[in-house]
Amino acid sequence: MKRIHPRSKHINIHTPNSQEL
């Protein structure tokens, strides 16, 4: 599994906490 970073835009789909939509 890849580490989910808040700065990641390509993983924002997997991160519900990502505010970069």
C-alpha positions in Angstrom: 0.0 0.0 0.0 1.2 3.5 -0.8 1.6 6.0 2.0 -1.3 8.5 1.8 0.0 12.0 1.9 -2.2 15.1 2.3 -0.1 16.7 -0.4 -0.9 13.9 -2.9 -3.3 14.9 -5.6 -3.4 11.5 -7.3 -4.3 9.8 -4.1 -6.8 12.4 -2.9 -9.5 10.0 -4.3 -8.5 7.5 -1.7 -8.1 10.1 1.0 -11.5 11.4 2.3 -9.5 13.9 4.4 -7.9 15.4 1.3 -9.2 18.9 0.8 -7.4 19.3 -2.5 -10.2 18.4 -4.9 
